[in-house]
Amino acid sequence: MATVSDIERIRQLEKENRELKRANDILKSASAFFAAELDRPHR
């Protein structure tokens, strides 16, 4: 049976997980953008 502290810890970890997933998505988008910039011919 989960205690109140267990439930709070799970909530905190779920919040952290959401934040990390969001950061990961941002980093994936940024790396795709910069990779595309590197592939473009330079003037």
mmCIF entry with sequence, helices, sheets and N, C-alpha, C, O atoms, coordinates in Angstrom:
data_MODEL
# 
_entry.id   MODEL 
# 
_entity.id                         1 
_entity.type                       polymer 
_entity.pdbx_number_of_molecules   1 
# 
_entity_poly.entity_id                      1 
_entity_poly.type                           'polypeptide(L)' 
_entity_poly.nstd_linkage                   no 
_entity_poly.nstd_monomer                   no 
_entity_poly.pdbx_seq_one_letter_code       MATVSDIERIRQLEKENRELKRANDILKSASAFFAAELDRPHR 
_entity_poly.pdbx_seq_one_letter_code_can   MATVSDIERIRQLEKENRELKRANDILKSASAFFAAELDRPHR 
_entity_poly.pdbx_strand_id                 A 
# 
loop_
_entity_poly_seq.entity_id 
_entity_poly_seq.num 
_entity_poly_seq.mon_id 
_entity_poly_seq.hetero 
1 1  MET n 
1 2  ALA n 
1 3  THR n 
1 4  VAL n 
1 5  SER n 
1 6  ASP n 
1 7  ILE n 
1 8  GLU n 
1 9  ARG n 
1 10 ILE n 
1 11 ARG n 
1 12 GLN n 
1 13 LEU n 
1 14 GLU n 
1 15 LYS n 
1 16 GLU n 
1 17 ASN n 
1 18 ARG n 
1 19 GLU n 
1 20 LEU n 
1 21 LYS n 
1 22 ARG n 
1 23 ALA n 
1 24 ASN n 
1 25 ASP n 
1 26 ILE n 
1 27 LEU n 
1 28 LYS n 
1 29 SER n 
1 30 ALA n 
1 31 SER n 
1 32 ALA n 
1 33 PHE n 
1 34 PHE n 
1 35 ALA n 
1 36 ALA n 
1 37 GLU n 
1 38 LEU n 
1 39 ASP n 
1 40 ARG n 
1 41 PRO n 
1 42 HIS n 
1 43 ARG n 
# 
_struct_asym.id          A 
_struct_asym.entity_id   1 
# 
_struct_conf.conf_type_id            HELX_P 
_struct_conf.id                      HELX_P1 
_struct_conf.pdbx_PDB_helix_id       AA1 
_struct_conf.beg_label_comp_id       VAL 
_struct_conf.beg_label_asym_id       A 
_struct_conf.beg_label_seq_id        4 
_struct_conf.pdbx_beg_PDB_ins_code   ? 
_struct_conf.end_label_comp_id       ASP 
_struct_conf.end_label_asym_id       A 
_struct_conf.end_label_seq_id        39 
_struct_conf.pdbx_end_PDB_ins_code   ? 
_struct_conf.beg_auth_comp_id        VAL 
_struct_conf.beg_auth_asym_id        A 
_struct_conf.beg_auth_seq_id         4 
_struct_conf.end_auth_comp_id        ASP 
_struct_conf.end_auth_asym_id        A 
_struct_conf.end_auth_seq_id         39 
_struct_conf.pdbx_PDB_helix_class    1 
_struct_conf.details                 ? 
_struct_conf.pdbx_PDB_helix_length   36 
# 
_struct_conf_type.id          HELX_P 
_struct_conf_type.criteria    ? 
_struct_conf_type.reference   ? 
# 
loop_
_atom_site.group_PDB 
_atom_site.id 
_atom_site.type_symbol 
_atom_site.label_atom_id 
_atom_site.label_alt_id 
_atom_site.label_comp_id 
_atom_site.label_asym_id 
_atom_site.label_entity_id 
_atom_site.label_seq_id 
_atom_site.pdbx_PDB_ins_code 
_atom_site.Cartn_x 
_atom_site.Cartn_y 
_atom_site.Cartn_z 
_atom_site.occupancy 
_atom_site.B_iso_or_equiv 
_atom_site.pdbx_formal_charge 
_atom_site.auth_seq_id 
_atom_site.auth_comp_id 
_atom_site.auth_asym_id 
_atom_site.auth_atom_id 
_atom_site.pdbx_PDB_model_num 
ATOM 1   N N  . MET A 1 1  ? 0.844  -1.198 0.000   1.00 0.00 ? 1  MET A N  1 
ATOM 2   C CA . MET A 1 1  ? 0.000  0.000  0.000   1.00 0.00 ? 1  MET A CA 1 
ATOM 3   C C  . MET A 1 1  ? 0.883  1.253  0.000   1.00 0.00 ? 1  MET A C  1 
ATOM 4   O O  . MET A 1 1  ? 1.829  1.354  0.781   1.00 0.00 ? 1  MET A O  1 
ATOM 5   N N  . ALA A 1 2  ? 0.570  2.188  -0.868  1.00 0.00 ? 2  ALA A N  1 
ATOM 6   C CA . ALA A 1 2  ? 1.362  3.403  -0.996  1.00 0.00 ? 2  ALA A CA 1 
ATOM 7   C C  . ALA A 1 2  ? 1.042  4.375  0.141   1.00 0.00 ? 2  ALA A C  1 
ATOM 8   O O  . ALA A 1 2  ? -0.115 4.584  0.506   1.00 0.00 ? 2  ALA A O  1 
ATOM 9   N N  . THR A 1 3  ? 2.094  4.949  0.677   1.00 0.00 ? 3  THR A N  1 
ATOM 10  C CA . THR A 1 3  ? 1.915  5.964  1.712   1.00 0.00 ? 3  THR A CA 1 
ATOM 11  C C  . THR A 1 3  ? 1.769  7.334  1.046   1.00 0.00 ? 3  THR A C  1 
ATOM 12  O O  . THR A 1 3  ? 1.953  7.476  -0.163  1.00 0.00 ? 3  THR A O  1 
ATOM 13  N N  . VAL A 1 4  ? 1.439  8.324  1.852   1.00 0.00 ? 4  VAL A N  1 
ATOM 14  C CA . VAL A 1 4  ? 1.299  9.692  1.343   1.00 0.00 ? 4  VAL A CA 1 
ATOM 15  C C  . VAL A 1 4  ? 2.627  10.156 0.740   1.00 0.00 ? 4  VAL A C  1 
ATOM 16  O O  . VAL A 1 4  ? 2.641  10.803 -0.307  1.00 0.00 ? 4  VAL A O  1 
ATOM 17  N N  . SER A 1 5  ? 3.739  9.825  1.398   1.00 0.00 ? 5  SER A N  1 
ATOM 18  C CA . SER A 1 5  ? 5.048  10.245 0.868   1.00 0.00 ? 5  SER A CA 1 
ATOM 19  C C  . SER A 1 5  ? 5.367  9.527  -0.442  1.00 0.00 ? 5  SER A C  1 
ATOM 20  O O  . SER A 1 5  ? 6.001  10.102 -1.327  1.00 0.00 ? 5  SER A O  1 
ATOM 21  N N  . ASP A 1 6  ? 4.930  8.272  -0.569  1.00 0.00 ? 6  ASP A N  1 
ATOM 22  C CA . ASP A 1 6  ? 5.122  7.547  -1.835  1.00 0.00 ? 6  ASP A CA 1 
ATOM 23  C C  . ASP A 1 6  ? 4.355  8.232  -2.965  1.00 0.00 ? 6  ASP A C  1 
ATOM 24  O O  . ASP A 1 6  ? 4.881  8.415  -4.063  1.00 0.00 ? 6  ASP A O  1 
ATOM 25  N N  . ILE A 1 7  ? 3.117  8.604  -2.686  1.00 0.00 ? 7  ILE A N  1 
ATOM 26  C CA . ILE A 1 7  ? 2.277  9.256  -3.690  1.00 0.00 ? 7  ILE A CA 1 
ATOM 27  C C  . ILE A 1 7  ? 2.884  10.594 -4.095  1.00 0.00 ? 7  ILE A C  1 
ATOM 28  O O  . ILE A 1 7  ? 2.921  10.933 -5.278  1.00 0.00 ? 7  ILE A O  1 
ATOM 29  N N  . GLU A 1 8  ? 3.357  11.352 -3.110  1.00 0.00 ? 8  GLU A N  1 
ATOM 30  C CA . GLU A 1 8  ? 3.988  12.646 -3.393  1.00 0.00 ? 8  GLU A CA 1 
ATOM 31  C C  . GLU A 1 8  ? 5.252  12.446 -4.230  1.00 0.00 ? 8  GLU A C  1 
ATOM 32  O O  . GLU A 1 8  ? 5.505  13.209 -5.161  1.00 0.00 ? 8  GLU A O  1 
ATOM 33  N N  . ARG A 1 9  ? 6.032  11.440 -3.908  1.00 0.00 ? 9  ARG A N  1 
ATOM 34  C CA . ARG A 1 9  ? 7.266  11.155 -4.655  1.00 0.00 ? 9  ARG A CA 1 
ATOM 35  C C  . ARG A 1 9  ? 6.931  10.780 -6.104  1.00 0.00 ? 9  ARG A C  1 
ATOM 36  O O  . ARG A 1 9  ? 7.610  11.220 -7.032  1.00 0.00 ? 9  ARG A O  1 
ATOM 37  N N  . ILE A 1 10 ? 5.907  9.985  -6.291  1.00 0.00 ? 10 ILE A N  1 
ATOM 38  C CA . ILE A 1 10 ? 5.486  9.598  -7.645  1.00 0.00 ? 10 ILE A CA 1 
ATOM 39  C C  . ILE A 1 10 ? 5.042  10.838 -8.428  1.00 0.00 ? 10 ILE A C  1 
ATOM 40  O O  . ILE A 1 10 ? 5.399  10.997 -9.595  1.00 0.00 ? 10 ILE A O  1 
ATOM 41  N N  . ARG A 1 11 ? 4.274  11.702 -7.793  1.00 0.00 ? 11 ARG A N  1 
ATOM 42  C CA . ARG A 1 11 ? 3.842  12.945 -8.460  1.00 0.00 ? 11 ARG A CA 1 
ATOM 43  C C  . ARG A 1 11 ? 5.041  13.781 -8.880  1.00 0.00 ? 11 ARG A C  1 
ATOM 44  O O  . ARG A 1 11 ? 5.082  14.306 -9.992  1.00 0.00 ? 11 ARG A O  1 
ATOM 45  N N  . GLN A 1 12 ? 6.023  13.903 -7.980  1.00 0.00 ? 12 GLN A N  1 
ATOM 46  C CA . GLN A 1 12 ? 7.218  14.690 -8.275  1.00 0.00 ? 12 GLN A CA 1 
ATOM 47  C C  . GLN A 1 12 ? 7.988  14.072 -9.442  1.00 0.00 ? 12 GLN A C  1 
ATOM 48  O O  . GLN A 1 12 ? 8.458  14.788 -10.326 1.00 0.00 ? 12 GLN A O  1 
ATOM 49  N N  . LEU A 1 13 ? 8.116  12.757 -9.442  1.00 0.00 ? 13 LEU A N  1 
ATOM 50  C CA . LEU A 1 13 ? 8.836  12.082 -10.525 1.00 0.00 ? 13 LEU A CA 1 
ATOM 51  C C  . LEU A 1 13 ? 8.096  12.202 -11.853 1.00 0.00 ? 13 LEU A C  1 
ATOM 52  O O  . LEU A 1 13 ? 8.718  12.352 -12.904 1.00 0.00 ? 13 LEU A O  1 
ATOM 53  N N  . GLU A 1 14 ? 6.768  12.136 -11.803 1.00 0.00 ? 14 GLU A N  1 
ATOM 54  C CA . GLU A 1 14 ? 5.976  12.303 -13.035 1.00 0.00 ? 14 GLU A CA 1 
ATOM 55  C C  . GLU A 1 14 ? 6.143  13.714 -13.590 1.00 0.00 ? 14 GLU A C  1 
ATOM 56  O O  . GLU A 1 14 ? 6.248  13.898 -14.803 1.00 0.00 ? 14 GLU A O  1 
ATOM 57  N N  . LYS A 1 15 ? 6.166  14.705 -12.710 1.00 0.00 ? 15 LYS A N  1 
ATOM 58  C CA . LYS A 1 15 ? 6.375  16.091 -13.144 1.00 0.00 ? 15 LYS A CA 1 
ATOM 59  C C  . LYS A 1 15 ? 7.764  16.242 -13.773 1.00 0.00 ? 15 LYS A C  1 
ATOM 60  O O  . LYS A 1 15 ? 7.912  16.840 -14.839 1.00 0.00 ? 15 LYS A O  1 
ATOM 61  N N  . GLU A 1 16 ? 8.763  15.698 -13.107 1.00 0.00 ? 16 GLU A N  1 
ATOM 62  C CA . GLU A 1 16 ? 10.130 15.766 -13.627 1.00 0.00 ? 16 GLU A CA 1 
ATOM 63  C C  . GLU A 1 16 ? 10.227 15.054 -14.977 1.00 0.00 ? 16 GLU A C  1 
ATOM 64  O O  . GLU A 1 16 ? 10.903 15.533 -15.887 1.00 0.00 ? 16 GLU A O  1 
ATOM 65  N N  . ASN A 1 17 ? 9.560  13.925 -15.104 1.00 0.00 ? 17 ASN A N  1 
ATOM 66  C CA . ASN A 1 17 ? 9.552  13.164 -16.355 1.00 0.00 ? 17 ASN A CA 1 
ATOM 67  C C  . ASN A 1 17 ? 8.947  13.990 -17.489 1.00 0.00 ? 17 ASN A C  1 
ATOM 68  O O  . ASN A 1 17 ? 9.483  14.008 -18.597 1.00 0.00 ? 17 ASN A O  1 
ATOM 69  N N  . ARG A 1 18 ? 7.830  14.674 -17.215 1.00 0.00 ? 18 ARG A N  1 
ATOM 70  C CA . ARG A 1 18 ? 7.207  15.545 -18.228 1.00 0.00 ? 18 ARG A CA 1 
ATOM 71  C C  . ARG A 1 18 ? 8.164  16.651 -18.659 1.00 0.00 ? 18 ARG A C  1 
ATOM 72  O O  . ARG A 1 18 ? 8.294  16.938 -19.849 1.00 0.00 ? 18 ARG A O  1 
ATOM 73  N N  . GLU A 1 19 ? 8.836  17.274 -17.684 1.00 0.00 ? 19 GLU A N  1 
ATOM 74  C CA . GLU A 1 19 ? 9.774  18.357 -17.991 1.00 0.00 ? 19 GLU A CA 1 
ATOM 75  C C  . GLU A 1 19 ? 10.948 17.844 -18.823 1.00 0.00 ? 19 GLU A C  1 
ATOM 76  O O  . GLU A 1 19 ? 11.382 18.512 -19.761 1.00 0.00 ? 19 GLU A O  1 
ATOM 77  N N  . LEU A 1 20 ? 11.456 16.678 -18.486 1.00 0.00 ? 20 LEU A N  1 
ATOM 78  C CA . LEU A 1 20 ? 12.579 16.111 -19.235 1.00 0.00 ? 20 LEU A CA 1 
ATOM 79  C C  . LEU A 1 20 ? 12.166 15.730 -20.654 1.00 0.00 ? 20 LEU A C  1 
ATOM 80  O O  . LEU A 1 20 ? 12.936 15.920 -21.596 1.00 0.00 ? 20 LEU A O  1 
ATOM 81  N N  . LYS A 1 21 ? 10.952 15.193 -20.810 1.00 0.00 ? 21 LYS A N  1 
ATOM 82  C CA . LYS A 1 21 ? 10.459 14.866 -22.156 1.00 0.00 ? 21 LYS A CA 1 
ATOM 83  C C  . LYS A 1 21 ? 10.329 16.125 -22.993 1.00 0.00 ? 21 LYS A C  1 
ATOM 84  O O  . LYS A 1 21 ? 10.675 16.128 -24.175 1.00 0.00 ? 21 LYS A O  1 
ATOM 85  N N  . ARG A 1 22 ? 9.829  17.201 -22.384 1.00 0.00 ? 22 ARG A N  1 
ATOM 86  C CA . ARG A 1 22 ? 9.680  18.473 -23.098 1.00 0.00 ? 22 ARG A CA 1 
ATOM 87  C C  . ARG A 1 22 ? 11.044 19.013 -23.510 1.00 0.00 ? 22 ARG A C  1 
ATOM 88  O O  . ARG A 1 22 ? 11.223 19.451 -24.647 1.00 0.00 ? 22 ARG A O  1 
ATOM 89  N N  . ALA A 1 23 ? 12.005 18.982 -22.588 1.00 0.00 ? 23 ALA A N  1 
ATOM 90  C CA . ALA A 1 23 ? 13.357 19.449 -22.902 1.00 0.00 ? 23 ALA A CA 1 
ATOM 91  C C  . ALA A 1 23 ? 13.968 18.604 -24.013 1.00 0.00 ? 23 ALA A C  1 
ATOM 92  O O  . ALA A 1 23 ? 14.640 19.130 -24.901 1.00 0.00 ? 23 ALA A O  1 
ATOM 93  N N  . ASN A 1 24 ? 13.739 17.309 -23.966 1.00 0.00 ? 24 ASN A N  1 
ATOM 94  C CA . ASN A 1 24 ? 14.267 16.410 -24.985 1.00 0.00 ? 24 ASN A CA 1 
ATOM 95  C C  . ASN A 1 24 ? 13.670 16.737 -26.350 1.00 0.00 ? 24 ASN A C  1 
ATOM 96  O O  . ASN A 1 24 ? 14.388 16.738 -27.350 1.00 0.00 ? 24 ASN A O  1 
ATOM 97  N N  . ASP A 1 25 ? 12.379 17.011 -26.405 1.00 0.00 ? 25 ASP A N  1 
ATOM 98  C CA . ASP A 1 25 ? 11.735 17.381 -27.666 1.00 0.00 ? 25 ASP A CA 1 
ATOM 99  C C  . ASP A 1 25 ? 12.325 18.674 -28.219 1.00 0.00 ? 25 ASP A C  1 
ATOM 100 O O  . ASP A 1 25 ? 12.554 18.788 -29.423 1.00 0.00 ? 25 ASP A O  1 
ATOM 101 N N  . ILE A 1 26 ? 12.572 19.645 -27.346 1.00 0.00 ? 26 ILE A N  1 
ATOM 102 C CA . ILE A 1 26 ? 13.159 20.920 -27.771 1.00 0.00 ? 26 ILE A CA 1 
ATOM 103 C C  . ILE A 1 26 ? 14.561 20.681 -28.326 1.00 0.00 ? 26 ILE A C  1 
ATOM 104 O O  . ILE A 1 26 ? 14.925 21.230 -29.366 1.00 0.00 ? 26 ILE A O  1 
ATOM 105 N N  . LEU A 1 27 ? 15.342 19.862 -27.631 1.00 0.00 ? 27 LEU A N  1 
ATOM 106 C CA . LEU A 1 27 ? 16.704 19.587 -28.092 1.00 0.00 ? 27 LEU A CA 1 
ATOM 107 C C  . LEU A 1 27 ? 16.708 18.832 -29.417 1.00 0.00 ? 27 LEU A C  1 
ATOM 108 O O  . LEU A 1 27 ? 17.561 19.082 -30.268 1.00 0.00 ? 27 LEU A O  1 
ATOM 109 N N  . LYS A 1 28 ? 15.764 17.912 -29.600 1.00 0.00 ? 28 LYS A N  1 
ATOM 110 C CA . LYS A 1 28 ? 15.659 17.199 -30.882 1.00 0.00 ? 28 LYS A CA 1 
ATOM 111 C C  . LYS A 1 28 ? 15.352 18.170 -32.010 1.00 0.00 ? 28 LYS A C  1 
ATOM 112 O O  . LYS A 1 28 ? 15.954 18.093 -33.081 1.00 0.00 ? 28 LYS A O  1 
ATOM 113 N N  . SER A 1 29 ? 14.418 19.082 -31.775 1.00 0.00 ? 29 SER A N  1 
ATOM 114 C CA . SER A 1 29 ? 14.067 20.074 -32.794 1.00 0.00 ? 29 SER A CA 1 
ATOM 115 C C  . SER A 1 29 ? 15.257 20.972 -33.110 1.00 0.00 ? 29 SER A C  1 
ATOM 116 O O  . SER A 1 29 ? 15.534 21.263 -34.273 1.00 0.00 ? 29 SER A O  1 
ATOM 117 N N  . ALA A 1 30 ? 15.951 21.406 -32.074 1.00 0.00 ? 30 ALA A N  1 
ATOM 118 C CA . ALA A 1 30 ? 17.110 22.276 -32.282 1.00 0.00 ? 30 ALA A CA 1 
ATOM 119 C C  . ALA A 1 30 ? 18.205 21.552 -33.051 1.00 0.00 ? 30 ALA A C  1 
ATOM 120 O O  . ALA A 1 30 ? 18.816 22.135 -33.947 1.00 0.00 ? 30 ALA A O  1 
ATOM 121 N N  . SER A 1 31 ? 18.461 20.301 -32.719 1.00 0.00 ? 31 SER A N  1 
ATOM 122 C CA . SER A 1 31 ? 19.520 19.579 -33.425 1.00 0.00 ? 31 SER A CA 1 
ATOM 123 C C  . SER A 1 31 ? 19.140 19.345 -34.885 1.00 0.00 ? 31 SER A C  1 
ATOM 124 O O  . SER A 1 31 ? 20.004 19.391 -35.761 1.00 0.00 ? 31 SER A O  1 
ATOM 125 N N  . ALA A 1 32 ? 17.868 19.097 -35.156 1.00 0.00 ? 32 ALA A N  1 
ATOM 126 C CA . ALA A 1 32 ? 17.419 18.942 -36.546 1.00 0.00 ? 32 ALA A CA 1 
ATOM 127 C C  . ALA A 1 32 ? 17.586 20.260 -37.299 1.00 0.00 ? 32 ALA A C  1 
ATOM 128 O O  . ALA A 1 32 ? 18.016 20.265 -38.452 1.00 0.00 ? 32 ALA A O  1 
ATOM 129 N N  . PHE A 1 33 ? 17.247 21.377 -36.651 1.00 0.00 ? 33 PHE A N  1 
ATOM 130 C CA . PHE A 1 33 ? 17.395 22.693 -37.276 1.00 0.00 ? 33 PHE A CA 1 
ATOM 131 C C  . PHE A 1 33 ? 18.857 22.958 -37.622 1.00 0.00 ? 33 PHE A C  1 
ATOM 132 O O  . PHE A 1 33 ? 19.171 23.350 -38.746 1.00 0.00 ? 33 PHE A O  1 
ATOM 133 N N  . PHE A 1 34 ? 19.757 22.743 -36.649 1.00 0.00 ? 34 PHE A N  1 
ATOM 134 C CA . PHE A 1 34 ? 21.166 23.035 -36.896 1.00 0.00 ? 34 PHE A CA 1 
ATOM 135 C C  . PHE A 1 34 ? 21.779 22.066 -37.900 1.00 0.00 ? 34 PHE A C  1 
ATOM 136 O O  . PHE A 1 34 ? 22.658 22.459 -38.668 1.00 0.00 ? 34 PHE A O  1 
ATOM 137 N N  . ALA A 1 35 ? 21.345 20.828 -37.914 1.00 0.00 ? 35 ALA A N  1 
ATOM 138 C CA . ALA A 1 35 ? 21.828 19.881 -38.912 1.00 0.00 ? 35 ALA A CA 1 
ATOM 139 C C  . ALA A 1 35 ? 21.425 20.336 -40.307 1.00 0.00 ? 35 ALA A C  1 
ATOM 140 O O  . ALA A 1 35 ? 22.218 20.243 -41.244 1.00 0.00 ? 35 ALA A O  1 
ATOM 141 N N  . ALA A 1 36 ? 20.195 20.830 -40.452 1.00 0.00 ? 36 ALA A N  1 
ATOM 142 C CA . ALA A 1 36 ? 19.726 21.331 -41.742 1.00 0.00 ? 36 ALA A CA 1 
ATOM 143 C C  . ALA A 1 36 ? 20.532 22.561 -42.154 1.00 0.00 ? 36 ALA A C  1 
ATOM 144 O O  . ALA A 1 36 ? 20.863 22.725 -43.328 1.00 0.00 ? 36 ALA A O  1 
ATOM 145 N N  . GLU A 1 37 ? 20.846 23.421 -41.190 1.00 0.00 ? 37 GLU A N  1 
ATOM 146 C CA . GLU A 1 37 ? 21.656 24.612 -41.494 1.00 0.00 ? 37 GLU A CA 1 
ATOM 147 C C  . GLU A 1 37 ? 23.052 24.206 -41.988 1.00 0.00 ? 37 GLU A C  1 
ATOM 148 O O  . GLU A 1 37 ? 23.589 24.820 -42.910 1.00 0.00 ? 37 GLU A O  1 
ATOM 149 N N  . LEU A 1 38 ? 23.625 23.189 -41.382 1.00 0.00 ? 38 LEU A N  1 
ATOM 150 C CA . LEU A 1 38 ? 24.962 22.748 -41.791 1.00 0.00 ? 38 LEU A CA 1 
ATOM 151 C C  . LEU A 1 38 ? 24.955 22.129 -43.179 1.00 0.00 ? 38 LEU A C  1 
ATOM 152 O O  . LEU A 1 38 ? 25.951 22.199 -43.899 1.00 0.00 ? 38 LEU A O  1 
ATOM 153 N N  . ASP A 1 39 ? 23.834 21.524 -43.557 1.00 0.00 ? 39 ASP A N  1 
ATOM 154 C CA . ASP A 1 39 ? 23.722 20.886 -44.872 1.00 0.00 ? 39 ASP A CA 1 
ATOM 155 C C  . ASP A 1 39 ? 23.489 21.881 -46.001 1.00 0.00 ? 39 ASP A C  1 
ATOM 156 O O  . ASP A 1 39 ? 23.698 21.557 -47.170 1.00 0.00 ? 39 ASP A O  1 
ATOM 157 N N  . ARG A 1 40 ? 23.054 23.102 -45.653 1.00 0.00 ? 40 ARG A N  1 
ATOM 158 C CA . ARG A 1 40 ? 22.780 24.098 -46.692 1.00 0.00 ? 40 ARG A CA 1 
ATOM 159 C C  . ARG A 1 40 ? 24.084 24.603 -47.296 1.00 0.00 ? 40 ARG A C  1 
ATOM 160 O O  . ARG A 1 40 ? 25.083 24.754 -46.593 1.00 0.00 ? 40 ARG A O  1 
ATOM 161 N N  . PRO A 1 41 ? 24.072 24.863 -48.602 1.00 0.00 ? 41 PRO A N  1 
ATOM 162 C CA . PRO A 1 41 ? 25.289 25.443 -49.209 1.00 0.00 ? 41 PRO A CA 1 
ATOM 163 C C  . PRO A 1 41 ? 25.546 26.857 -48.665 1.00 0.00 ? 41 PRO A C  1 
ATOM 164 O O  . PRO A 1 41 ? 24.615 27.641 -48.485 1.00 0.00 ? 41 PRO A O  1 
ATOM 165 N N  . HIS A 1 42 ? 26.795 27.160 -48.413 1.00 0.00 ? 42 HIS A N  1 
ATOM 166 C CA . HIS A 1 42 ? 27.158 28.484 -47.875 1.00 0.00 ? 42 HIS A CA 1 
ATOM 167 C C  . HIS A 1 42 ? 27.439 29.439 -49.019 1.00 0.00 ? 42 HIS A C  1 
ATOM 168 O O  . HIS A 1 42 ? 27.879 29.039 -50.097 1.00 0.00 ? 42 HIS A O  1 
ATOM 169 N N  . ARG A 1 43 ? 27.175 30.712 -48.759 1.00 0.00 ? 43 ARG A N  1 
ATOM 170 C CA . ARG A 1 43 ? 27.424 31.742 -49.782 1.00 0.00 ? 43 ARG A CA 1 
ATOM 171 C C  . ARG A 1 43 ? 28.878 32.140 -49.812 1.00 0.00 ? 43 ARG A C  1 
ATOM 172 O O  . ARG A 1 43 ? 29.268 32.993 -50.610 1.00 0.00 ? 43 ARG A O  1 
# 
